[in-house]
């Protein structure tokens, strides 16, 4: 069985991995997605990166 775990706001990667372990899962894949925001600079609409979302895929032990 597989399940996805997202690193939550205010949570470290190690805390997320510990949470996975407590639920009986082992990480098998790490995915990162950039988070963008549209801002207007000098009258132009630009897309700028403001963060990232980290997701681990876990497999049950």
PDBQT receptor file of N, H, CA, C and O in Angstrom, charges set to zero:
ATOM      1  N   UNK A   1       0.839  -1.179   0.000  1.00  0.00    +0.000 N 
ATOM      2  CA  UNK A   1       0.000   0.000   0.000  1.00  0.00    +0.000 C 
ATOM      3  C   UNK A   1       0.883   1.240   0.000  1.00  0.00    +0.000 C 
ATOM      4  O   UNK A   1       1.911   1.269   0.676  1.00  0.00    +0.000 OA
ATOM      5  N   UNK A   2       0.483   2.279  -0.765  1.00  0.00    +0.000 N 
ATOM      6  H   UNK A   2      -0.352   2.256  -1.314  1.00  0.00    +0.000 HD
ATOM      7  CA  UNK A   2       1.232   3.529  -0.848  1.00  0.00    +0.000 C 
ATOM      8  C   UNK A   2       0.386   4.678  -0.311  1.00  0.00    +0.000 C 
ATOM      9  O   UNK A   2      -0.843   4.659  -0.378  1.00  0.00    +0.000 OA
ATOM     10  N   UNK A   3       1.083   5.677   0.224  1.00  0.00    +0.000 N 
ATOM     11  H   UNK A   3       2.081   5.692   0.278  1.00  0.00    +0.000 HD
ATOM     12  CA  UNK A   3       0.404   6.860   0.751  1.00  0.00    +0.000 C 
ATOM     13  C   UNK A   3       1.339   8.049   0.581  1.00  0.00    +0.000 C 
ATOM     14  O   UNK A   3       2.557   7.905   0.687  1.00  0.00    +0.000 OA
ATOM     15  N   UNK A   4       0.765   9.236   0.314  1.00  0.00    +0.000 N 
ATOM     16  H   UNK A   4      -0.225   9.352   0.228  1.00  0.00    +0.000 HD
ATOM     17  CA  UNK A   4       1.571  10.441   0.156  1.00  0.00    +0.000 C 
ATOM     18  C   UNK A   4       1.546  11.259   1.436  1.00  0.00    +0.000 C 
ATOM     19  O   UNK A   4       0.511  11.383   2.090  1.00  0.00    +0.000 OA
ATOM     20  N   UNK A   5       2.707  11.818   1.785  1.00  0.00    +0.000 N 
ATOM     21  H   UNK A   5       3.548  11.718   1.254  1.00  0.00    +0.000 HD
ATOM     22  CA  UNK A   5       2.859  12.641   2.980  1.00  0.00    +0.000 C 
ATOM     23  C   UNK A   5       3.447  13.985   2.565  1.00  0.00    +0.000 C 
ATOM     24  O   UNK A   5       4.515  14.037   1.955  1.00  0.00    +0.000 OA
ATOM     25  N   UNK A   6       2.758  15.059   2.892  1.00  0.00    +0.000 N 
ATOM     26  H   UNK A   6       1.891  15.016   3.387  1.00  0.00    +0.000 HD
ATOM     27  CA  UNK A   6       3.240  16.403   2.569  1.00  0.00    +0.000 C 
ATOM     28  C   UNK A   6       3.933  16.991   3.796  1.00  0.00    +0.000 C 
ATOM     29  O   UNK A   6       3.445  16.856   4.918  1.00  0.00    +0.000 OA
ATOM     30  N   UNK A   7       5.072  17.644   3.574  1.00  0.00    +0.000 N 
ATOM     31  H   UNK A   7       5.469  17.753   2.663  1.00  0.00    +0.000 HD
ATOM     32  CA  UNK A   7       5.737  18.356   4.665  1.00  0.00    +0.000 C 
ATOM     33  C   UNK A   7       4.879  19.582   4.957  1.00  0.00    +0.000 C 
ATOM     34  O   UNK A   7       4.723  20.457   4.106  1.00  0.00    +0.000 OA
ATOM     35  N   UNK A   8       4.329  19.638   6.157  1.00  0.00    +0.000 N 
ATOM     36  H   UNK A   8       4.455  18.927   6.849  1.00  0.00    +0.000 HD
ATOM     37  CA  UNK A   8       3.397  20.690   6.533  1.00  0.00    +0.000 C 
ATOM     38  C   UNK A   8       4.123  21.979   6.897  1.00  0.00    +0.000 C 
ATOM     39  O   UNK A   8       5.324  21.972   7.167  1.00  0.00    +0.000 OA
ATOM     40  N   UNK A   9       3.378  23.091   6.902  1.00  0.00    +0.000 N 
ATOM     41  H   UNK A   9       2.403  23.097   6.683  1.00  0.00    +0.000 HD
ATOM     42  CA  UNK A   9       3.963  24.369   7.314  1.00  0.00    +0.000 C 
ATOM     43  C   UNK A   9       4.442  24.266   8.742  1.00  0.00    +0.000 C 
ATOM     44  O   UNK A   9       3.728  23.751   9.603  1.00  0.00    +0.000 OA
ATOM     45  N   UNK A  10       5.640  24.747   9.004  1.00  0.00    +0.000 N 
ATOM     46  H   UNK A  10       6.220  25.166   8.305  1.00  0.00    +0.000 HD
ATOM     47  CA  UNK A  10       6.189  24.698  10.356  1.00  0.00    +0.000 C 
ATOM     48  C   UNK A  10       6.745  23.341  10.727  1.00  0.00    +0.000 C 
ATOM     49  O   UNK A  10       7.157  23.138  11.870  1.00  0.00    +0.000 OA
ATOM     50  N   UNK A  11       6.769  22.406   9.792  1.00  0.00    +0.000 N 
ATOM     51  H   UNK A  11       6.435  22.570   8.864  1.00  0.00    +0.000 HD
ATOM     52  CA  UNK A  11       7.267  21.059  10.042  1.00  0.00    +0.000 C 
ATOM     53  C   UNK A  11       8.563  20.860   9.254  1.00  0.00    +0.000 C 
ATOM     54  O   UNK A  11       8.666  21.279   8.101  1.00  0.00    +0.000 OA
ATOM     55  N   UNK A  12       9.545  20.219   9.880  1.00  0.00    +0.000 N 
ATOM     56  H   UNK A  12       9.461  19.878  10.816  1.00  0.00    +0.000 HD
ATOM     57  CA  UNK A  12      10.791  19.927   9.178  1.00  0.00    +0.000 C 
ATOM     58  C   UNK A  12      10.638  18.623   8.397  1.00  0.00    +0.000 C 
ATOM     59  O   UNK A  12       9.696  17.860   8.610  1.00  0.00    +0.000 OA
ATOM     60  N   UNK A  13      11.577  18.388   7.497  1.00  0.00    +0.000 N 
ATOM     61  H   UNK A  13      12.342  19.008   7.324  1.00  0.00    +0.000 HD
ATOM     62  CA  UNK A  13      11.558  17.142   6.724  1.00  0.00    +0.000 C 
ATOM     63  C   UNK A  13      11.707  15.948   7.666  1.00  0.00    +0.000 C 
ATOM     64  O   UNK A  13      11.037  14.930   7.492  1.00  0.00    +0.000 OA
ATOM     65  N   UNK A  14      12.584  16.074   8.662  1.00  0.00    +0.000 N 
ATOM     66  H   UNK A  14      13.128  16.901   8.803  1.00  0.00    +0.000 HD
ATOM     67  CA  UNK A  14      12.775  14.982   9.621  1.00  0.00    +0.000 C 
ATOM     68  C   UNK A  14      11.502  14.680  10.400  1.00  0.00    +0.000 C 
ATOM     69  O   UNK A  14      11.208  13.517  10.675  1.00  0.00    +0.000 OA
ATOM     70  N   UNK A  15      10.741  15.713  10.758  1.00  0.00    +0.000 N 
ATOM     71  H   UNK A  15      10.980  16.658  10.534  1.00  0.00    +0.000 HD
ATOM     72  CA  UNK A  15       9.482  15.498  11.475  1.00  0.00    +0.000 C 
ATOM     73  C   UNK A  15       8.477  14.772  10.591  1.00  0.00    +0.000 C 
ATOM     74  O   UNK A  15       7.729  13.915  11.064  1.00  0.00    +0.000 OA
ATOM     75  N   UNK A  16       8.461  15.117   9.304  1.00  0.00    +0.000 N 
ATOM     76  H   UNK A  16       9.068  15.812   8.920  1.00  0.00    +0.000 HD
ATOM     77  CA  UNK A  16       7.563  14.441   8.366  1.00  0.00    +0.000 C 
ATOM     78  C   UNK A  16       7.964  12.972   8.235  1.00  0.00    +0.000 C 
ATOM     79  O   UNK A  16       7.104  12.091   8.240  1.00  0.00    +0.000 OA
ATOM     80  N   UNK A  17       9.256  12.708   8.120  1.00  0.00    +0.000 N 
ATOM     81  H   UNK A  17       9.955  13.423   8.116  1.00  0.00    +0.000 HD
ATOM     82  CA  UNK A  17       9.727  11.325   8.004  1.00  0.00    +0.000 C 
ATOM     83  C   UNK A  17       9.409  10.528   9.272  1.00  0.00    +0.000 C 
ATOM     84  O   UNK A  17       9.070   9.347   9.197  1.00  0.00    +0.000 OA
ATOM     85  N   UNK A  18       9.519  11.178  10.439  1.00  0.00    +0.000 N 
ATOM     86  H   UNK A  18       9.794  12.137  10.499  1.00  0.00    +0.000 HD
ATOM     87  CA  UNK A  18       9.154  10.511  11.701  1.00  0.00    +0.000 C 
ATOM     88  C   UNK A  18       7.662  10.182  11.721  1.00  0.00    +0.000 C 
ATOM     89  O   UNK A  18       7.260   9.117  12.188  1.00  0.00    +0.000 OA
ATOM     90  N   UNK A  19       6.845  11.106  11.209  1.00  0.00    +0.000 N 
ATOM     91  H   UNK A  19       7.172  11.972  10.830  1.00  0.00    +0.000 HD
ATOM     92  CA  UNK A  19       5.386  10.881  11.144  1.00  0.00    +0.000 C 
ATOM     93  C   UNK A  19       5.079   9.685  10.240  1.00  0.00    +0.000 C 
ATOM     94  O   UNK A  19       4.210   8.869  10.547  1.00  0.00    +0.000 OA
ATOM     95  N   UNK A  20       5.805   9.592   9.124  1.00  0.00    +0.000 N 
ATOM     96  H   UNK A  20       6.511  10.255   8.874  1.00  0.00    +0.000 HD
ATOM     97  CA  UNK A  20       5.623   8.452   8.212  1.00  0.00    +0.000 C 
ATOM     98  C   UNK A  20       5.955   7.143   8.939  1.00  0.00    +0.000 C 
ATOM     99  O   UNK A  20       5.222   6.158   8.849  1.00  0.00    +0.000 OA
ATOM    100  N   UNK A  21       7.072   7.162   9.655  1.00  0.00    +0.000 N 
ATOM    101  H   UNK A  21       7.668   7.962   9.728  1.00  0.00    +0.000 HD
ATOM    102  CA  UNK A  21       7.534   5.964  10.358  1.00  0.00    +0.000 C 
ATOM    103  C   UNK A  21       6.509   5.528  11.415  1.00  0.00    +0.000 C 
ATOM    104  O   UNK A  21       6.248   4.336  11.575  1.00  0.00    +0.000 OA
ATOM    105  N   UNK A  22       5.931   6.503  12.133  1.00  0.00    +0.000 N 
ATOM    106  H   UNK A  22       6.144   7.471  12.003  1.00  0.00    +0.000 HD
ATOM    107  CA  UNK A  22       4.922   6.204  13.157  1.00  0.00    +0.000 C 
ATOM    108  C   UNK A  22       3.692   5.536  12.557  1.00  0.00    +0.000 C 
ATOM    109  O   UNK A  22       3.052   4.703  13.199  1.00  0.00    +0.000 OA
ATOM    110  N   UNK A  23       3.363   5.911  11.308  1.00  0.00    +0.000 N 
ATOM    111  H   UNK A  23       3.882   6.588  10.787  1.00  0.00    +0.000 HD
ATOM    112  CA  UNK A  23       2.194   5.330  10.646  1.00  0.00    +0.000 C 
ATOM    113  C   UNK A  23       2.538   4.025   9.929  1.00  0.00    +0.000 C 
ATOM    114  O   UNK A  23       1.669   3.399   9.322  1.00  0.00    +0.000 OA
ATOM    115  N   UNK A  24       3.816   3.615  10.000  1.00  0.00    +0.000 N 
ATOM    116  H   UNK A  24       4.522   4.124  10.492  1.00  0.00    +0.000 HD
ATOM    117  CA  UNK A  24       4.208   2.344   9.407  1.00  0.00    +0.000 C 
ATOM    118  C   UNK A  24       4.583   2.426   7.934  1.00  0.00    +0.000 C 
ATOM    119  O   UNK A  24       4.403   1.455   7.198  1.00  0.00    +0.000 OA
ATOM    120  N   UNK A  25       5.103   3.571   7.492  1.00  0.00    +0.000 N 
ATOM    121  H   UNK A  25       5.249   4.359   8.089  1.00  0.00    +0.000 HD
ATOM    122  CA  UNK A  25       5.486   3.743   6.097  1.00  0.00    +0.000 C 
ATOM    123  C   UNK A  25       6.966   4.078   5.974  1.00  0.00    +0.000 C 
ATOM    124  O   UNK A  25       7.559   4.682   6.868  1.00  0.00    +0.000 OA
ATOM    125  N   UNK A  26       7.547   3.674   4.855  1.00  0.00    +0.000 N 
ATOM    126  H   UNK A  26       7.066   3.183   4.129  1.00  0.00    +0.000 HD
ATOM    127  CA  UNK A  26       8.938   3.947   4.545  1.00  0.00    +0.000 C 
ATOM    128  C   UNK A  26       8.965   4.819   3.283  1.00  0.00    +0.000 C 
ATOM    129  O   UNK A  26       8.269   4.506   2.317  1.00  0.00    +0.000 OA
ATOM    130  N   UNK A  27       9.753   5.906   3.268  1.00  0.00    +0.000 N 
ATOM    131  H   UNK A  27      10.319   6.160   4.052  1.00  0.00    +0.000 HD
ATOM    132  CA  UNK A  27       9.781   6.758   2.073  1.00  0.00    +0.000 C 
ATOM    133  C   UNK A  27      10.439   6.052   0.896  1.00  0.00    +0.000 C 
ATOM    134  O   UNK A  27      11.499   5.440   1.032  1.00  0.00    +0.000 OA
ATOM    135  N   UNK A  28       9.786   6.149  -0.274  1.00  0.00    +0.000 N 
ATOM    136  H   UNK A  28       8.926   6.646  -0.385  1.00  0.00    +0.000 HD
ATOM    137  CA  UNK A  28      10.359   5.540  -1.479  1.00  0.00    +0.000 C 
ATOM    138  C   UNK A  28      10.554   6.570  -2.591  1.00  0.00    +0.000 C 
ATOM    139  O   UNK A  28      11.255   6.308  -3.569  1.00  0.00    +0.000 OA
ATOM    140  N   UNK A  29       9.926   7.757  -2.437  1.00  0.00    +0.000 N 
ATOM    141  H   UNK A  29       9.357   7.970  -1.643  1.00  0.00    +0.000 HD
ATOM    142  CA  UNK A  29      10.025   8.765  -3.489  1.00  0.00    +0.000 C 
ATOM    143  C   UNK A  29       9.825  10.151  -2.870  1.00  0.00    +0.000 C 
ATOM    144  O   UNK A  29       8.977  10.335  -1.997  1.00  0.00    +0.000 OA
ATOM    145  N   UNK A  30      10.622  11.128  -3.337  1.00  0.00    +0.000 N 
ATOM    146  H   UNK A  30      11.311  10.978  -4.046  1.00  0.00    +0.000 HD
ATOM    147  CA  UNK A  30      10.471  12.513  -2.883  1.00  0.00    +0.000 C 
ATOM    148  C   UNK A  30      10.148  13.373  -4.101  1.00  0.00    +0.000 C 
ATOM    149  O   UNK A  30      10.804  13.274  -5.138  1.00  0.00    +0.000 OA
ATOM    150  N   UNK A  31       9.124  14.219  -3.960  1.00  0.00    +0.000 N 
ATOM    151  H   UNK A  31       8.591  14.299  -3.118  1.00  0.00    +0.000 HD
ATOM    152  CA  UNK A  31       8.722  15.109  -5.044  1.00  0.00    +0.000 C 
ATOM    153  C   UNK A  31       8.705  16.541  -4.521  1.00  0.00    +0.000 C 
ATOM    154  O   UNK A  31       8.302  16.790  -3.385  1.00  0.00    +0.000 OA
ATOM    155  N   UNK A  32       9.141  17.468  -5.348  1.00  0.00    +0.000 N 
ATOM    156  H   UNK A  32       9.469  17.265  -6.271  1.00  0.00    +0.000 HD
ATOM    157  CA  UNK A  32       9.095  18.885  -5.002  1.00  0.00    +0.000 C 
ATOM    158  C   UNK A  32       8.362  19.635  -6.095  1.00  0.00    +0.000 C 
ATOM    159  O   UNK A  32       8.601  19.426  -7.284  1.00  0.00    +0.000 OA
ATOM    160  N   UNK A  33       7.466  20.512  -5.675  1.00  0.00    +0.000 N 
ATOM    161  H   UNK A  33       7.272  20.682  -4.709  1.00  0.00    +0.000 HD
ATOM    162  CA  UNK A  33       6.718  21.342  -6.622  1.00  0.00    +0.000 C 
ATOM    163  C   UNK A  33       6.932  22.797  -6.228  1.00  0.00    +0.000 C 
ATOM    164  O   UNK A  33       6.745  23.161  -5.067  1.00  0.00    +0.000 OA
ATOM    165  N   UNK A  34       7.324  23.630  -7.187  1.00  0.00    +0.000 N 
ATOM    166  H   UNK A  34       7.477  23.335  -8.130  1.00  0.00    +0.000 HD
ATOM    167  CA  UNK A  34       7.470  25.054  -6.854  1.00  0.00    +0.000 C 
ATOM    168  C   UNK A  34       6.108  25.722  -6.684  1.00  0.00    +0.000 C 
ATOM    169  O   UNK A  34       5.125  25.327  -7.310  1.00  0.00    +0.000 OA
ATOM    170  N   UNK A  35       6.069  26.737  -5.828  1.00  0.00    +0.000 N 
ATOM    171  H   UNK A  35       6.868  27.058  -5.320  1.00  0.00    +0.000 HD
ATOM    172  CA  UNK A  35       4.855  27.516  -5.615  1.00  0.00    +0.000 C 
ATOM    173  C   UNK A  35       5.128  28.915  -6.159  1.00  0.00    +0.000 C 
ATOM    174  O   UNK A  35       6.084  29.570  -5.743  1.00  0.00    +0.000 OA
ATOM    175  N   UNK A  36       4.292  29.371  -7.088  1.00  0.00    +0.000 N 
ATOM    176  H   UNK A  36       3.516  28.839  -7.426  1.00  0.00    +0.000 HD
ATOM    177  CA  UNK A  36       4.476  30.667  -7.724  1.00  0.00    +0.000 C 
ATOM    178  C   UNK A  36       3.369  31.624  -7.335  1.00  0.00    +0.000 C 
ATOM    179  O   UNK A  36       2.275  31.215  -6.946  1.00  0.00    +0.000 OA
ATOM    180  N   UNK A  37       3.675  32.910  -7.448  1.00  0.00    +0.000 N 
ATOM    181  H   UNK A  37       4.564  33.242  -7.764  1.00  0.00    +0.000 HD
ATOM    182  CA  UNK A  37       2.698  33.953  -7.177  1.00  0.00    +0.000 C 
ATOM    183  C   UNK A  37       2.818  35.007  -8.276  1.00  0.00    +0.000 C 
ATOM    184  O   UNK A  37       3.922  35.342  -8.708  1.00  0.00    +0.000 OA
ATOM    185  N   UNK A  38       1.678  35.526  -8.724  1.00  0.00    +0.000 N 
ATOM    186  H   UNK A  38       0.781  35.254  -8.374  1.00  0.00    +0.000 HD
ATOM    187  CA  UNK A  38       1.709  36.582  -9.733  1.00  0.00    +0.000 C 
ATOM    188  C   UNK A  38       1.779  37.936  -9.034  1.00  0.00    +0.000 C 
ATOM    189  O   UNK A  38       0.978  38.236  -8.149  1.00  0.00    +0.000 OA
ATOM    190  N   UNK A  39       2.754  38.750  -9.449  1.00  0.00    +0.000 N 
ATOM    191  H   UNK A  39       3.405  38.507 -10.168  1.00  0.00    +0.000 HD
ATOM    192  CA  UNK A  39       2.898  40.094  -8.893  1.00  0.00    +0.000 C 
ATOM    193  C   UNK A  39       3.015  41.075 -10.050  1.00  0.00    +0.000 C 
ATOM    194  O   UNK A  39       3.427  40.715 -11.153  1.00  0.00    +0.000 OA
ATOM    195  N   UNK A  40       2.644  42.323  -9.777  1.00  0.00    +0.000 N 
ATOM    196  H   UNK A  40       2.309  42.616  -8.881  1.00  0.00    +0.000 HD
ATOM    197  CA  UNK A  40       2.752  43.357 -10.802  1.00  0.00    +0.000 C 
ATOM    198  C   UNK A  40       3.943  44.234 -10.448  1.00  0.00    +0.000 C 
ATOM    199  O   UNK A  40       3.960  44.897  -9.411  1.00  0.00    +0.000 OA
ATOM    200  N   UNK A  41       4.949  44.226 -11.338  1.00  0.00    +0.000 N 
ATOM    201  H   UNK A  41       4.935  43.687 -12.180  1.00  0.00    +0.000 HD
ATOM    202  CA  UNK A  41       6.142  45.046 -11.146  1.00  0.00    +0.000 C 
ATOM    203  C   UNK A  41       6.333  45.905 -12.382  1.00  0.00    +0.000 C 
ATOM    204  O   UNK A  41       6.348  45.397 -13.503  1.00  0.00    +0.000 OA
ATOM    205  N   UNK A  42       6.481  47.217 -12.175  1.00  0.00    +0.000 N 
ATOM    206  H   UNK A  42       6.469  47.630 -11.264  1.00  0.00    +0.000 HD
ATOM    207  CA  UNK A  42       6.661  48.168 -13.280  1.00  0.00    +0.000 C 
ATOM    208  C   UNK A  42       5.545  48.045 -14.319  1.00  0.00    +0.000 C 
ATOM    209  O   UNK A  42       5.792  48.180 -15.518  1.00  0.00    +0.000 OA
ATOM    210  N   UNK A  43       4.330  47.790 -13.863  1.00  0.00    +0.000 N 
ATOM    211  H   UNK A  43       4.129  47.680 -12.889  1.00  0.00    +0.000 HD
ATOM    212  CA  UNK A  43       3.191  47.690 -14.764  1.00  0.00    +0.000 C 
ATOM    213  C   UNK A  43       3.081  46.374 -15.502  1.00  0.00    +0.000 C 
ATOM    214  O   UNK A  43       2.170  46.199 -16.310  1.00  0.00    +0.000 OA
ATOM    215  N   UNK A  44       3.992  45.439 -15.244  1.00  0.00    +0.000 N 
ATOM    216  H   UNK A  44       4.733  45.581 -14.588  1.00  0.00    +0.000 HD
ATOM    217  CA  UNK A  44       3.948  44.127 -15.899  1.00  0.00    +0.000 C 
ATOM    218  C   UNK A  44       3.582  43.056 -14.888  1.00  0.00    +0.000 C 
ATOM    219  O   UNK A  44       3.988  43.105 -13.727  1.00  0.00    +0.000 OA
ATOM    220  N   UNK A  45       2.816  42.098 -15.349  1.00  0.00    +0.000 N 
ATOM    221  H   UNK A  45       2.486  42.058 -16.292  1.00  0.00    +0.000 HD
ATOM    222  CA  UNK A  45       2.461  40.968 -14.496  1.00  0.00    +0.000 C 
ATOM    223  C   UNK A  45       3.561  39.918 -14.628  1.00  0.00    +0.000 C 
ATOM    224  O   UNK A  45       3.837  39.430 -15.724  1.00  0.00    +0.000 OA
ATOM    225  N   UNK A  46       4.189  39.574 -13.499  1.00  0.00    +0.000 N 
ATOM    226  H   UNK A  46       3.966  39.970 -12.608  1.00  0.00    +0.000 HD
ATOM    227  CA  UNK A  46       5.263  38.588 -13.508  1.00  0.00    +0.000 C 
ATOM    228  C   UNK A  46       4.945  37.465 -12.533  1.00  0.00    +0.000 C 
ATOM    229  O   UNK A  46       4.266  37.669 -11.527  1.00  0.00    +0.000 OA
ATOM    230  N   UNK A  47       5.440  36.290 -12.844  1.00  0.00    +0.000 N 
ATOM    231  H   UNK A  47       5.991  36.124 -13.662  1.00  0.00    +0.000 HD
ATOM    232  CA  UNK A  47       5.282  35.137 -11.974  1.00  0.00    +0.000 C 
ATOM    233  C   UNK A  47       6.606  34.918 -11.258  1.00  0.00    +0.000 C 
ATOM    234  O   UNK A  47       7.644  34.733 -11.893  1.00  0.00    +0.000 OA
ATOM    235  N   UNK A  48       6.560  34.940  -9.917  1.00  0.00    +0.000 N 
ATOM    236  H   UNK A  48       5.717  35.090  -9.401  1.00  0.00    +0.000 HD
ATOM    237  CA  UNK A  48       7.783  34.767  -9.135  1.00  0.00    +0.000 C 
ATOM    238  C   UNK A  48       7.627  33.573  -8.188  1.00  0.00    +0.000 C 
ATOM    239  O   UNK A  48       6.536  33.328  -7.675  1.00  0.00    +0.000 OA
ATOM    240  N   UNK A  49       8.712  32.833  -7.957  1.00  0.00    +0.000 N 
ATOM    241  H   UNK A  49       9.599  33.032  -8.374  1.00  0.00    +0.000 HD
ATOM    242  CA  UNK A  49       8.641  31.713  -7.012  1.00  0.00    +0.000 C 
ATOM    243  C   UNK A  49       8.584  32.236  -5.578  1.00  0.00    +0.000 C 
ATOM    244  O   UNK A  49       9.324  33.150  -5.213  1.00  0.00    +0.000 OA
ATOM    245  N   UNK A  50       7.700  31.649  -4.768  1.00  0.00    +0.000 N 
ATOM    246  H   UNK A  50       7.099  30.907  -5.065  1.00  0.00    +0.000 HD
ATOM    247  CA  UNK A  50       7.563  32.081  -3.371  1.00  0.00    +0.000 C 
ATOM    248  C   UNK A  50       7.779  30.936  -2.389  1.00  0.00    +0.000 C 
ATOM    249  O   UNK A  50       7.765  31.157  -1.178  1.00  0.00    +0.000 OA
ATOM    250  N   UNK A  51       7.975  29.739  -2.878  1.00  0.00    +0.000 N 
ATOM    251  H   UNK A  51       7.986  29.559  -3.862  1.00  0.00    +0.000 HD
ATOM    252  CA  UNK A  51       8.176  28.602  -1.984  1.00  0.00    +0.000 C 
ATOM    253  C   UNK A  51       8.170  27.302  -2.746  1.00  0.00    +0.000 C 
ATOM    254  O   UNK A  51       8.207  27.273  -3.977  1.00  0.00    +0.000 OA
ATOM    255  N   UNK A  52       8.123  26.214  -1.975  1.00  0.00    +0.000 N 
ATOM    256  H   UNK A  52       8.094  26.237  -0.976  1.00  0.00    +0.000 HD
ATOM    257  CA  UNK A  52       8.057  24.891  -2.588  1.00  0.00    +0.000 C 
ATOM    258  C   UNK A  52       7.247  23.958  -1.707  1.00  0.00    +0.000 C 
ATOM    259  O   UNK A  52       7.154  24.140  -0.493  1.00  0.00    +0.000 OA
ATOM    260  N   UNK A  53       6.672  22.970  -2.339  1.00  0.00    +0.000 N 
ATOM    261  H   UNK A  53       6.747  22.822  -3.325  1.00  0.00    +0.000 HD
ATOM    262  CA  UNK A  53       5.878  21.955  -1.648  1.00  0.00    +0.000 C 
ATOM    263  C   UNK A  53       6.660  20.648  -1.771  1.00  0.00    +0.000 C 
ATOM    264  O   UNK A  53       7.009  20.222  -2.872  1.00  0.00    +0.000 OA
ATOM    265  N   UNK A  54       6.928  20.019  -0.627  1.00  0.00    +0.000 N 
ATOM    266  H   UNK A  54       6.644  20.364   0.267  1.00  0.00    +0.000 HD
ATOM    267  CA  UNK A  54       7.672  18.763  -0.624  1.00  0.00    +0.000 C 
ATOM    268  C   UNK A  54       6.712  17.637  -0.235  1.00  0.00    +0.000 C 
ATOM    269  O   UNK A  54       6.029  17.707   0.787  1.00  0.00    +0.000 OA
ATOM    270  N   UNK A  55       6.677  16.602  -1.073  1.00  0.00    +0.000 N 
ATOM    271  H   UNK A  55       7.232  16.546  -1.903  1.00  0.00    +0.000 HD
ATOM    272  CA  UNK A  55       5.785  15.462  -0.835  1.00  0.00    +0.000 C 
ATOM    273  C   UNK A  55       6.611  14.180  -0.898  1.00  0.00    +0.000 C 
ATOM    274  O   UNK A  55       7.397  13.978  -1.824  1.00  0.00    +0.000 OA
ATOM    275  N   UNK A  56       6.426  13.328   0.087  1.00  0.00    +0.000 N 
ATOM    276  H   UNK A  56       5.788  13.491   0.839  1.00  0.00    +0.000 HD
ATOM    277  CA  UNK A  56       7.065  12.013   0.093  1.00  0.00    +0.000 C 
ATOM    278  C   UNK A  56       6.012  10.958  -0.200  1.00  0.00    +0.000 C 
ATOM    279  O   UNK A  56       4.887  11.034   0.295  1.00  0.00    +0.000 OA
ATOM    280  N   UNK A  57       6.381   9.979  -1.005  1.00  0.00    +0.000 N 
ATOM    281  H   UNK A  57       7.294   9.917  -1.407  1.00  0.00    +0.000 HD
ATOM    282  CA  UNK A  57       5.523   8.830  -1.239  1.00  0.00    +0.000 C 
ATOM    283  C   UNK A  57       6.057   7.714  -0.364  1.00  0.00    +0.000 C 
ATOM    284  O   UNK A  57       7.247   7.403  -0.408  1.00  0.00    +0.000 OA
ATOM    285  N   UNK A  58       5.190   7.112   0.430  1.00  0.00    +0.000 N 
ATOM    286  H   UNK A  58       4.223   7.366   0.466  1.00  0.00    +0.000 HD
ATOM    287  CA  UNK A  58       5.609   6.071   1.331  1.00  0.00    +0.000 C 
ATOM    288  C   UNK A  58       4.987   4.726   1.004  1.00  0.00    +0.000 C 
ATOM    289  O   UNK A  58       3.867   4.643   0.499  1.00  0.00    +0.000 OA
ATOM    290  N   UNK A  59       5.731   3.683   1.301  1.00  0.00    +0.000 N 
ATOM    291  H   UNK A  59       6.641   3.751   1.711  1.00  0.00    +0.000 HD
ATOM    292  CA  UNK A  59       5.259   2.305   1.112  1.00  0.00    +0.000 C 
ATOM    293  C   UNK A  59       5.133   1.670   2.487  1.00  0.00    +0.000 C 
ATOM    294  O   UNK A  59       6.014   1.819   3.333  1.00  0.00    +0.000 OA
ATOM    295  N   UNK A  60       4.039   0.967   2.702  1.00  0.00    +0.000 N 
ATOM    296  H   UNK A  60       3.323   0.846   2.014  1.00  0.00    +0.000 HD
ATOM    297  CA  UNK A  60       3.839   0.348   4.016  1.00  0.00    +0.000 C 
ATOM    298  C   UNK A  60       4.857  -0.747   4.257  1.00  0.00    +0.000 C 
ATOM    299  O   UNK A  60       5.257  -1.471   3.346  1.00  0.00    +0.000 OA
ATOM    300  N   UNK A  61       5.262  -0.846   5.509  1.00  0.00    +0.000 N 
ATOM    301  H   UNK A  61       4.937  -0.258   6.249  1.00  0.00    +0.000 HD
ATOM    302  CA  UNK A  61       6.299  -1.828   5.886  1.00  0.00    +0.000 C 
ATOM    303  C   UNK A  61       5.723  -3.219   6.031  1.00  0.00    +0.000 C 
ATOM    304  O   UNK A  61       6.453  -4.160   6.342  1.00  0.00    +0.000 OA
TER     305      UNK A  61
